[in-house]
Amino acid sequence: MPTERIGYDYVNALNPPNDDVRVRRVVELAPRDKLFREPLHPYTEALISAIPLPDPVAQRKRTRIILKGELPKPTAPPPGSPFHTRCPIAIAQCREIVPPMEEKRSGHWAACHLRG
């Protein structure tokens, strides 16, 4: 299955060469159109909200998701979900257990305890 990574270089997400998009530490995997239309993981939502829109009117009207919290240290990641320190919907389970990558909807995989 062809995939595209989204992470620090989200510019390629504006026009990915493949049909599928994979987000960073593989927190979400889905066909491109499905992922951009209905992201399931909060990190994916934040990344997509950071992509500039070509329409200035639409750009001014949209809400950008700004993640708050501590960036985890790559050399000493926190227990549980690596995103829980910045996740706006994290629960206690996120701080203890790494969410498994699961097929939440047909052909749409995400690693999130709450979404799906």
Buried (B, 14 or more C-beta within 10 A) or exposed (E): EEBBBBEEEBEEBEEBEEBBBBBBBEBBBBBBEBBBEEBBBBBBBBBBBEBEEEEEEEEEEEEEBEBEEEEBEEEEEBEBBBBBBBBEEBEEEBBEEBBEBEEBEEEBBBBBBBBE
